[in-house]
Amino acid sequence: MSQAKDGDAVKVHYTGKLSDGTVFDSSEGREPLAVELGAGQVIPGFEKGLLGMAVGESKTITIEPDEAYGHKREDLIVDVDKGNFPEHITPTIGEHLQVKQPDGSVINVQITKIEGEKVTLDANHPLAGQTLVFDVEMVAIG
């Protein structure tokens, strides 16, 4: 029975959970996730966990932040004045926004705190700093 290796196109079903069991993503009810191993299409720990699996095999992969979305970086958290928001946007905690940078690039941020006229924007990935647990099933190789 062949095992998944770098360069293989594989399909997997998965459920991604936080270490406390909270599900944050799943392929349940959808097509399996298609990944080319070694191409950097998914987080490193997920890809490494698929290597060596055979079709029909299931396992649980635990991924520390270094192999997932990294650790939370304080330099990606900034406070801005409410007055800097366009009139049509009323800041709300949990809201996701795109912010245009002076160089024209766009970054995704989330509003994490509002205190008086100060709004805290966090550009870290929502899963940064988290240990992730994936239940995976190899559906196809090749």
N, CA and C of each residue as an Amber inpcrd file, in Angstrom:
protein
   426
   0.8530000  -1.1870000   0.0000000   0.0000000   0.0000000   0.0000000
   0.8930000   1.2420000   0.0000000   0.6380000   2.1730000  -0.9040000
   1.5190000   3.3380000  -1.0030000   1.2460000   4.3370000   0.1210000
   2.3140000   5.0360000   0.4730000   2.2310000   6.0370000   1.5210000
   2.5140000   7.4100000   0.9340000   1.8380000   8.4250000   1.4740000
   1.9770000   9.7930000   0.9800000   3.4020000  10.2970000   1.1810000
   3.9600000  10.9160000   0.1240000   5.3200000  11.4710000   0.1830000
   5.3410000  12.8230000  -0.5170000   6.4410000  13.5760000  -0.3310000
   6.5870000  14.8740000  -0.9880000   6.3130000  14.7380000  -2.4830000
   5.5710000  15.6910000  -3.0200000   5.2480000  15.7030000  -4.4390000
   3.9180000  15.0490000  -4.7550000   3.3850000  14.2460000  -3.8310000
   2.0920000  13.5960000  -4.0680000   0.9460000  14.5920000  -3.9210000
  -0.0600000  14.4130000  -4.7470000  -1.3180000  15.1360000  -4.5810000
  -2.2090000  14.2280000  -3.7430000  -2.6420000  14.7120000  -2.6060000
  -3.4630000  13.8980000  -1.7120000  -4.7880000  14.6010000  -1.4360000
  -5.7500000  13.8020000  -0.9620000  -7.0340000  14.3470000  -0.5190000
  -7.2960000  13.8010000   0.8720000  -7.6550000  14.7050000   1.7740000
  -7.9080000  14.3190000   3.1610000  -9.1870000  14.9590000   3.6790000
  -9.8550000  14.2120000   4.5410000 -10.9270000  14.7980000   5.3370000
 -10.3050000  15.1530000   6.6780000 -10.7720000  16.2360000   7.2900000
 -10.1570000  16.7000000   8.5330000 -11.1600000  17.4320000   9.4010000
 -10.8630000  17.4470000  10.6710000 -11.5300000  18.3180000  11.6290000
 -10.4240000  18.9740000  12.4370000 -10.3930000  20.3000000  12.4490000
  -9.3980000  21.0580000  13.2000000  -9.9970000  21.5770000  14.4850000
  -9.3000000  21.3200000  15.5910000  -9.7760000  21.7400000  16.9030000
  -8.6740000  22.4790000  17.6490000  -9.0810000  23.3200000  18.5780000
  -8.1410000  23.9140000  19.5210000  -7.8580000  22.8740000  20.5940000
  -6.8430000  23.0990000  21.4070000  -6.4870000  22.1110000  22.4260000
  -7.6080000  21.8890000  23.4440000  -8.5510000  22.8350000  23.5590000
  -9.6850000  22.6510000  24.4760000 -10.8450000  21.9040000  23.8240000
 -10.6650000  21.4710000  22.5530000 -11.6950000  20.7000000  21.8600000
 -12.6180000  21.5210000  20.9780000 -12.5150000  22.8410000  21.0150000
 -13.3470000  23.7080000  20.1830000 -12.9960000  23.5040000  18.7120000
 -13.9910000  23.1490000  17.8870000 -13.7670000  22.9430000  16.4490000
 -13.7200000  24.2950000  15.7580000 -12.6490000  24.5320000  14.9610000
 -12.5400000  25.7820000  14.2200000 -12.6890000  25.5840000  12.7220000
 -12.5750000  24.3540000  12.2220000 -12.7420000  24.0910000  10.7930000
 -12.9070000  22.5960000  10.5860000 -13.6220000  22.2370000   9.5220000
 -13.8270000  20.8290000   9.2100000 -14.2210000  20.6880000   7.7500000
 -13.8570000  19.5480000   7.1670000 -14.2890000  19.2640000   5.7950000
 -15.5900000  18.4700000   5.7870000 -16.1550000  18.2200000   6.9520000
 -17.3940000  17.4560000   7.0510000 -18.4820000  18.1130000   6.1980000
 -19.1100000  17.3000000   5.3600000 -20.1620000  17.8020000   4.4900000
 -19.6360000  18.5020000   3.2470000 -18.3160000  18.4990000   3.0450000
 -17.6990000  19.1300000   1.8740000 -16.7850000  18.1200000   1.1980000
 -16.2430000  18.5380000   0.0890000 -15.2390000  17.7240000  -0.5890000
 -13.9930000  17.6560000   0.2860000 -13.2300000  16.5670000   0.1960000
 -11.9860000  16.5250000   0.9650000 -11.0220000  17.6090000   0.4950000
 -10.1140000  17.9850000   1.3850000  -9.0970000  18.9840000   1.0900000
  -8.0520000  18.3660000   0.1740000  -7.7520000  19.0160000  -0.9460000
  -6.7180000  18.5630000  -1.8800000  -5.4410000  19.3420000  -1.5860000
  -4.3310000  18.6220000  -1.4030000  -3.0440000  19.2320000  -1.0550000
  -1.9420000  18.5660000  -1.8600000  -1.0290000  19.3840000  -2.3940000
   0.1860000  18.8310000  -2.9830000   1.2610000  18.8990000  -1.9030000
   1.6930000  17.7280000  -1.4570000   2.6760000  17.6810000  -0.3720000
   4.0060000  18.2650000  -0.8420000   4.5910000  19.0980000  -0.0010000
   5.8580000  19.7360000  -0.3230000   5.7140000  21.0760000  -1.0140000
   4.4860000  21.4770000  -1.3360000   4.2610000  22.7270000  -2.0720000
   3.9490000  23.9020000  -1.1430000   3.8710000  23.6650000   0.1610000
   3.6220000  24.7570000   1.0980000   2.2090000  25.3110000   1.0360000
   1.2380000  24.4890000   0.6600000  -0.1410000  24.9570000   0.5250000
  -0.8920000  25.0020000   1.8500000  -0.3830000  24.2910000   2.8460000
  -1.0110000  24.2570000   4.1700000   0.0710000  24.5120000   5.2140000
  -0.3200000  24.7000000   6.4540000   0.6700000  24.9430000   7.5030000
   1.6380000  23.7540000   7.5950000   2.8990000  24.0260000   7.9460000
   3.9310000  22.9790000   7.9340000   3.5900000  21.7400000   8.7590000
   3.0560000  21.9180000   9.9600000   2.7500000  20.7720000  10.8160000
   1.6770000  19.8660000  10.2390000   0.7120000  20.4520000   9.5390000
  -0.3470000  19.6610000   8.9050000   0.2490000  18.8150000   7.7900000
   1.0620000  19.4560000   6.9640000   1.6990000  18.7600000   5.8480000
   2.5910000  17.6230000   6.3610000   3.4100000  17.8910000   7.3660000
   4.2940000  16.8590000   7.9300000   3.4880000  15.6900000   8.4760000
   2.3500000  15.9990000   9.0750000   1.5020000  14.9470000   9.6400000
   0.9100000  14.0190000   8.5990000   0.7640000  14.5080000   7.3670000
   0.1890000  13.6820000   6.2970000   1.2230000  12.7510000   5.6700000
   2.4910000  13.1180000   5.7720000   3.5470000  12.2920000   5.1720000
   3.5400000  10.8980000   5.7920000   3.6080000   9.8940000   4.9350000
   3.6520000   8.5080000   5.3940000   2.2950000   7.8690000   5.6010000
   1.2240000   8.6400000   5.4830000  -0.1170000   8.0630000   5.6470000
  -0.5130000   7.2830000   4.3960000  -1.3310000   6.2550000   4.5780000
  -1.8620000   5.4530000   3.4800000  -3.3570000   5.7350000   3.3240000
  -3.8980000   5.4610000   2.1430000  -5.3300000   5.6600000   1.9000000
  -6.1280000   4.8370000   2.9110000  -7.1290000   5.4730000   3.5060000
  -7.9740000   4.8150000   4.4920000  -7.4670000   4.9780000   5.9190000
  -6.2350000   5.4580000   6.0830000  -5.6640000   5.6430000   7.4140000
  -6.2020000   6.9220000   8.0450000  -6.4540000   6.8460000   9.3470000
  -6.8750000   8.0140000  10.1240000  -5.9130000   8.2010000  11.2790000
  -5.6960000   9.4570000  11.6530000  -4.8720000   9.7300000  12.8230000
  -5.1420000  11.1420000  13.3190000  -4.5930000  11.4250000  14.4950000
  -4.6950000  12.7500000  15.0920000  -3.3140000  13.3890000  15.0580000
  -3.2630000  14.6350000  14.5710000  -2.0170000  15.3840000  14.4690000
  -2.1220000  16.5770000  15.4210000  -1.1680000  16.6990000  16.3460000
  -1.1200000  17.8520000  17.2460000  -0.0050000  18.7680000  16.7630000
  -0.3390000  20.0380000  16.5380000   0.6060000  20.9760000  15.9370000
   0.8060000  22.1700000  16.8740000   2.0630000  22.3520000  17.2880000
   2.4170000  23.4890000  18.1420000   2.4650000  24.7710000  17.2850000
   2.3650000  25.9440000  17.9050000   2.3400000  27.2070000  17.1550000
   3.4810000  27.3820000  16.1460000   4.6950000  26.9180000  16.4780000
   5.8340000  27.0750000  15.5570000   5.6030000  26.3980000  14.2100000
   4.7820000  25.3440000  14.1960000   4.4980000  24.6000000  12.9600000
   3.0990000  24.9200000  12.4250000   2.4620000  25.9300000  13.0370000
   1.1010000  26.3110000  12.6200000   1.1130000  27.7750000  12.1720000
   0.5020000  28.6610000  12.9620000   0.4060000  30.0720000  12.5820000
   1.3310000  30.9630000  13.3910000   2.3070000  30.3470000  14.0640000
   3.2800000  31.1090000  14.8270000   2.7380000  31.5650000  16.1670000
   3.5840000  32.2450000  16.8940000   3.2010000  32.7950000  18.1950000
   2.6080000  34.1800000  17.9840000   1.7520000  34.5770000  18.9000000
   1.1510000  35.9110000  18.8290000   2.2570000  36.9580000  18.9530000
   2.2690000  37.9140000  18.0460000   3.2820000  38.9740000  18.0490000
   2.6630000  40.2830000  18.5200000   3.2450000  40.8500000  19.5620000
   2.7480000  42.1130000  20.1130000   2.9010000  43.2710000  19.1250000
   3.9110000  43.1880000  18.2360000   4.1170000  44.2790000  17.2830000
   3.0350000  44.3220000  16.2120000   2.1670000  43.3070000  16.1820000
   1.0620000  43.2940000  15.2170000  -0.2580000  43.7480000  15.8520000
  -0.1650000  44.2700000  17.0790000  -1.3390000  44.7720000  17.7920000
  -1.1400000  46.2710000  18.0050000  -2.0720000  47.0780000  17.5000000
  -1.9510000  48.5360000  17.6190000  -3.2670000  49.1580000  18.0710000
  -3.1490000  50.2810000  18.7480000  -4.3170000  51.0700000  19.1340000
  -4.4440000  52.2450000  18.1760000  -5.6570000  52.4860000  17.7090000
  -5.9360000  53.6310000  16.8350000  -7.1350000  54.3990000  17.3840000
  -7.2430000  55.6510000  16.9990000  -8.3770000  56.4690000  17.4160000
  -9.6050000  56.1330000  16.5780000 -10.7650000  56.1110000  17.2250000
 -12.0220000  55.8720000  16.4950000 -12.1760000  56.8430000  15.3360000
 -11.6490000  58.0460000  15.4980000 -11.7560000  59.0660000  14.4590000
 -11.0370000  58.6900000  13.1650000 -10.1510000  57.6970000  13.2100000
  -9.4470000  57.2520000  12.0070000 -10.2920000  56.3390000  11.1230000
 -11.4380000  55.8840000  11.6290000 -12.3000000  55.0020000  10.8540000
 -13.1840000  55.8210000   9.9220000 -13.4600000  55.3200000   8.7280000
 -14.4070000  56.0010000   7.8370000 -15.7720000  56.1270000   8.5360000
 -16.5220000  57.1470000   8.1770000 -17.8080000  57.4020000   8.8300000
 -18.7670000  56.2260000   8.7540000 -18.6980000  55.4320000   7.6680000
 -19.6590000  54.3410000   7.4810000 -19.3010000  53.0810000   8.2880000
 -18.1720000  53.1130000   9.0320000 -17.7790000  51.9540000   9.8340000
 -17.8940000  52.2990000  11.3080000 -18.7050000  51.5200000  12.0230000
 -18.8000000  51.6330000  13.4700000 -18.0400000  50.4480000  14.0470000
 -16.8820000  50.6870000  14.6520000 -16.0630000  49.5790000  15.1560000
 -16.8300000  48.6970000  16.1400000 -16.6730000  47.3830000  15.9680000
 -17.3150000  46.3900000  16.8140000 -16.2870000  45.3240000  17.1750000
 -16.2230000  44.9380000  18.4300000 -15.2840000  43.8980000  18.8530000
 -15.5770000  42.6150000  18.0700000 -14.5150000  42.0040000  17.5530000
 -14.6420000  40.7690000  16.7840000 -14.7250000  40.9940000  15.2860000
 -14.9560000  42.2380000  14.8850000 -15.0820000  42.5640000  13.4640000
 -13.7350000  42.4270000  12.7550000 -13.7790000  41.8780000  11.5400000
 -12.5840000  41.7470000  10.7060000 -12.5990000  42.8560000   9.6580000
 -11.4560000  43.5090000   9.4730000 -11.3340000  44.6040000   8.5140000
 -10.0720000  44.4120000   7.6820000 -10.0260000  45.0850000   6.5600000
  -8.8000000  45.1500000   5.7670000  -8.3080000  46.5870000   5.8350000
  -7.0170000  46.7430000   6.1440000  -6.4340000  48.0650000   6.3100000
  -5.3830000  48.2690000   5.2270000  -5.5320000  49.3730000   4.4930000
  -4.5620000  49.6970000   3.4490000  -3.3490000  50.3740000   4.0760000
  -2.1750000  49.8670000   3.7250000  -0.9110000  50.3860000   4.2330000
  -0.4030000  51.5120000   3.3350000   0.5300000  52.3260000   3.8380000
   1.0790000  53.4250000   3.0250000   1.6860000  52.9470000   1.7010000
   2.2100000  51.7000000   1.6760000   2.8110000  51.1810000   0.4350000
   1.7760000  50.5930000  -0.5220000   0.4830000  50.6650000  -0.1390000
  -0.5790000  50.1590000  -1.0000000  -1.0020000  48.7390000  -0.6770000
  -0.2110000  48.0200000   0.1180000  -0.5800000  46.6510000   0.4790000
  -1.7470000  46.6800000   1.4720000  -2.4240000  45.5510000   1.5940000
  -3.5770000  45.4460000   2.4780000  -3.3090000  44.3520000   3.5030000
  -3.6170000  44.6420000   4.7650000  -3.4890000  43.6160000   5.7920000
  -4.8470000  43.3900000   6.4480000  -5.0650000  42.1530000   6.8900000
  -6.2920000  41.7980000   7.5840000  -6.0890000  42.0030000   9.0750000
  -7.0580000  42.6260000   9.7230000  -6.9940000  42.8610000  11.1640000
  -8.3350000  42.5060000  11.7880000  -8.2820000  42.2980000  13.0930000
  -9.5040000  42.0720000  13.8510000  -9.5500000  43.0810000  14.9810000
 -10.7340000  43.6210000  15.2460000 -10.9160000  44.5270000  16.3760000
 -11.0470000  43.6640000  17.6260000 -10.1110000  43.8470000  18.5720000
 -10.1040000  43.0040000  19.7630000 -10.5120000  43.7340000  21.0410000
 -10.4830000  45.0680000  20.9970000 -10.8330000  45.8250000  22.2030000
 -11.2370000  47.2350000  21.8000000 -12.1970000  47.7830000  22.5360000
 -12.5920000  49.1850000  22.3610000 -12.6910000  49.7840000  23.7560000
 -11.8930000  50.8250000  23.9870000 -11.9240000  51.5320000  25.2710000
 -11.9890000  53.0140000  24.9790000 -13.1280000  53.6080000  25.2720000
 -13.3070000  55.0270000  24.9920000 -13.1380000  55.2970000  23.5070000
 -12.1830000  56.1530000  23.1630000 -11.9430000  56.5020000  21.7610000
 -10.8380000  55.6530000  21.1290000 -10.2970000  54.6900000  21.8820000
  -9.2140000  53.8330000  21.3740000  -9.7770000  52.4840000  20.9210000
  -9.3490000  52.0540000  19.7320000  -9.7480000  50.7690000  19.1680000
  -8.4740000  49.9510000  18.9560000  -8.4570000  48.7330000  19.4720000
  -7.2970000  47.8630000  19.3190000  -7.4890000  46.9630000  18.1060000
  -6.5010000  47.0390000  17.1870000  -6.5040000  46.2120000  15.9810000
  -5.4020000  45.1670000  16.1110000  -5.7330000  43.9220000  15.7810000
  -4.7830000  42.8180000  15.8800000  -4.6120000  42.1940000  14.4990000
  -3.3750000  42.2480000  13.9690000  -3.0890000  41.6950000  12.6410000
  -2.5290000  40.2730000  12.7170000  -2.4710000  39.6950000  13.9190000
  -2.0650000  38.3000000  14.0440000  -3.1250000  37.4090000  13.4140000
  -2.7140000  36.2460000  12.9000000  -3.6850000  35.2690000  12.4270000
  -4.5570000  34.8820000  13.6280000  -5.8650000  34.6830000  13.4340000
  -6.7350000  34.3420000  14.5680000  -6.2750000  33.1000000  15.3420000
  -5.5350000  32.1980000  14.6890000  -5.0700000  30.9830000  15.3640000
  -3.6140000  31.0850000  15.8440000  -3.0200000  32.2660000  15.7410000
  -1.6420000  32.4560000  16.2220000  -1.5830000  32.1570000  17.7110000
  -0.5280000  31.4570000  18.1100000  -0.3340000  31.1390000  19.5170000
  -1.0970000  29.9180000  19.9950000  -1.8860000  29.3280000  19.1250000
  -2.7060000  28.1770000  19.5100000  -2.0340000  26.8580000  19.1340000
  -2.1980000  25.8480000  19.9900000  -1.8510000  24.4720000  19.6360000
  -3.0760000  23.9080000  18.9330000  -2.8750000  23.3730000  17.7340000
  -3.9820000  22.8760000  16.9220000  -3.9790000  21.3510000  16.8950000
  -5.1640000  20.7650000  16.8990000  -5.3130000  19.3160000  16.8670000
  -6.2010000  18.9720000  15.6780000  -5.6670000  18.1750000  14.7670000
  -6.4070000  17.7790000  13.5740000  -6.6610000  16.2800000  13.5850000
  -7.9130000  15.8960000  13.4150000  -8.2500000  14.5030000  13.1230000
  -8.3160000  14.4200000  11.6200000  -7.4690000  13.5690000  11.0050000
  -7.3950000  13.4880000   9.5500000  -7.6270000  12.0600000   9.0780000
  -8.1740000  11.9540000   7.8760000  -8.3360000  10.6670000   7.1980000
  -7.8310000  10.8370000   5.7710000  -6.8830000  10.0020000   5.3750000
  -6.3360000  10.0290000   4.0140000  -7.3640000   9.3650000   3.0950000
  -7.8590000  10.1420000   2.1260000  -8.8970000   9.6660000   1.2090000
  -8.3040000   9.1900000  -0.1100000  -7.2730000   9.9050000  -0.6190000
  -6.6950000   9.5450000  -1.9140000  -5.2570000  10.0310000  -1.9930000
  -4.4280000   9.2590000  -2.7260000  -3.0500000   9.6560000  -3.0360000
  -2.8820000   9.5060000  -4.5390000  -2.3290000  10.5610000  -5.1560000
  -2.0450000  10.4510000  -6.5830000  -2.8970000  11.2940000  -7.4530000
